[in-house]
Amino acid sequence: MKPRISEQLTLFASIVKWSAYASVVGILAGGGTALFLKMLSTGTGAAASVPHYQLFLPLVLLVSSALVRYLAPDAAGHGTEKVIEAVHQRMGRIAFRVVPVKLFATIITLAGGGSAGKEGPCAQIGAGLASVFASVARMPESDRKKLVICGISAGFATVFGTPVAGALFGIEVLVLGQMMYEVMFPSFVAGIVGYHVAILLGVTYPYESIAIASEMTSWGFLEMLLLGVWCGLVALFFIQLLHVVHSQLERISRHWITGALIGGILLVIIGFFVSQDYLGLGLSTIEAGLRGEHLPAGAVFWKSVTTAITLGCGGSGGVLTPVFFVGTAAGNLFATVFNEPNVAAFSAIGMVAVLAAAANTPISASIMAMELFGSAIGTHAAVACMTSFLIVGYHSVYPSQLLGIQKSDSLLAPEGSQLGDIERSVLVPREKSLFQFMVKFRGKQDVDKETEKKDSGVDV
């Protein structure tokens, strides 16, 4: 009996310890996120009052690039990628200067009309403050790593107003196909505390109640499979476009200043000749799709292009808000093509399905659907999210993600490798391609037919 009491006391002490540590991280992340969102709202409001403010995009991207390049290079890109890299390669060590630099560079980018997201800075703020807290408390490296993961979870939970999905996202996004259960409890604590702290500080979250049939019919199941395939392909296009545009901008611009100016000019041209709806966060377009309004057919393409240019030429910000935009537009277009009356539901499911594929996080994406749009959407969203997750393959908006499982027995890749390293080195163990398999199968059929003819006495 004594060993059992000792075991439970030890586990209870662990719960108390991580509840305290994770609560501190949640308070820091919630406060930091609230400050960032209020500053962003003020900045975008001030910029919108300036006539044709998007014309200053070349200068905006130049300033944002200079801030990151000279003050905190680790704040480059869309934020979350650098945090994942810090967790896997540096045991969660993040310099404090990354937090304010990322905050101001992102506000400048988004307020000026750059197409990026607001979740990357929040994840980096939460993780950076958690790393600082671990240093002040002189915690061991293993505990620091756990706290930084809690910071990621709290950042996502507070910026989107989804405490459960945000907490799961922080531990699901690190390794494709695996979740760190040892960090699950403190991540939930940090996410829930951060969410409530942000609400107490005045942050509000818009929720859309989406009407959808609670029962899954056979046709509805097939539609969700098709929608998942479509969203997986859209996510793959988005991911590849980010890589291609970044490499092409580096190739044609010999200096980072030139790249920022070229990118800014391209965005101005798109805003002037196509639509300004594809610049900035694009929240009004997302909300329109979730209300059931039909979006332009080219929304998926143009938002992907403006996001790739913004992030590829030195703009600062996250990548998931554009993913939400692209996903909403993809689901909206799917409903339009199939003449579905419930456009809002398909837009909502498309939003989370593209997220599941782009970030390889089908579980947290499915739960996010229920937190944002109601539990009735859960079964439909889960089917679409799992399908899109499989279709996208070994690709991700976060190249530092590690591979933890094989998505198919016919497409093996070295587990533990970064997705960015294996995109062009996927191994095919049995049949090297579907085409070769079909050729062998057809050949076997021909042999069997000849054998049957011989056995029946027919001259072959």
FENVENZI-V32129 format. One record per backbone hydrogen bond with DSSP energy under -0.5 kcal/mol. NH is the residue of the N-H (numbers start at 0). CO is the residue of the C=O. Records with the same first field share a line. If there is no record, write none. Layout:
NH: CO  CO
//
This chain:
4: 0
5: 1
6: 2
7: 3
8: 4
9: 5
10: 6
11: 7
12: 8
13: 9
14: 10
15: 11
16: 12
17: 13
18: 14
19: 15
20: 16
21: 17
22: 18
23: 19
24: 20
25: 21
26: 22
27: 23
28: 24
29: 25
30: 26
31: 27
32: 28
33: 29
34: 30
35: 31
36: 32
37: 33
38: 34
39: 35
40: 36
41: 37
42: 38
43: 39
44: 40
45: 41
46: 42
47: 43
48: 44
49: 46
50: 48
52: 49
54: 51
55: 52
56: 53
59: 55
60: 56
61: 57
62: 58
63: 59
64: 60
65: 61
66: 62
67: 63
68: 64
69: 65
70: 66
71: 66  67
74: 71
75: 72
78: 75
79: 77
81: 78
82: 78
83: 79
84: 80
85: 81
86: 82
87: 83
88: 84
89: 85
91: 85
92: 89
97: 94
98: 95
99: 95
100: 96
101: 97
102: 98
103: 99
104: 100
105: 101
106: 102
107: 103
108: 104
109: 105
110: 106
111: 107
112: 109
113: 108
115: 113
116: 317
121: 117
122: 118
123: 119
124: 120
125: 121
126: 122
127: 123
128: 124
129: 125
130: 126
131: 127
132: 128
133: 129
134: 130
135: 131
136: 132
137: 134
138: 133
143: 139
144: 140
145: 141
146: 142
147: 143
148: 144
149: 145
150: 146
151: 147
152: 148
153: 149
154: 150
155: 151
156: 152
157: 153
158: 154
159: 155
160: 156
161: 156
165: 161
166: 162
167: 163
168: 164
169: 165
170: 166  167
171: 167
172: 168
174: 177
175: 401
177: 174
179: 170
180: 178
182: 179
183: 180
184: 180
186: 182
187: 183
188: 184
189: 185
190: 186
191: 187
192: 188
193: 189
194: 190
195: 191
196: 192
197: 193
198: 194
199: 195
200: 196
201: 198
202: 197
207: 371
208: 206
209: 207  372
210: 208
216: 214
220: 216
221: 217
222: 218
223: 219
224: 220
225: 221
226: 222
227: 223
228: 224
229: 225
230: 226
231: 227
232: 228
233: 229
234: 230
235: 231
236: 232
237: 233
238: 234
239: 235
240: 236
241: 237
242: 238
243: 239
244: 240
245: 241
246: 242
247: 243
248: 244
249: 245
250: 246
251: 247
252: 248
253: 251
258: 254
259: 255
260: 256
261: 257
262: 258
263: 259
264: 260
265: 261
266: 262
267: 263
268: 264
269: 265
270: 266
271: 267
272: 268
273: 269
274: 269
277: 274
278: 275
279: 112
285: 281
286: 282
287: 283
288: 284
289: 285
290: 286
291: 288
292: 287
298: 295
301: 297
302: 298
303: 299
304: 300
305: 301
306: 302
307: 303
308: 304
309: 305
310: 306
311: 307
312: 308
313: 310
314: 309
316: 76
317: 116
322: 318
323: 319
324: 320
325: 321
326: 322
327: 323
328: 324
329: 325
330: 326
331: 327
332: 328
333: 329
334: 330
335: 331
336: 332
337: 333
338: 335
339: 334
342: 340
345: 341
346: 342
347: 343
348: 344
349: 345
350: 346
351: 347
352: 348
353: 349
354: 350
355: 351
356: 352
357: 353
358: 354
359: 355
360: 355
364: 360
365: 361
366: 362
367: 363
368: 364
369: 365
370: 366
371: 367
372: 368
373: 369
376: 373
377: 374
380: 376
381: 377
382: 378
383: 379
384: 380
385: 381
386: 382
387: 383
388: 384
389: 385
390: 386
391: 387
392: 389
394: 392
396: 357
398: 396
400: 397
401: 173
402: 416
403: 175  401
404: 175
406: 404
407: 410
410: 407
411: 426
415: 402
416: 413
418: 400
419: 398
420: 417
421: 417  418
422: 418
424: 421
426: 411
428: 426
431: 429
436: 432
437: 433
438: 434
439: 435
440: 436
441: 437
442: 438
443: 439
444: 440
445: 441
446: 442
447: 443
448: 444
449: 445
450: 446
451: 447
452: 448
453: 449
454: 450
455: 451
456: 453
457: 452
//
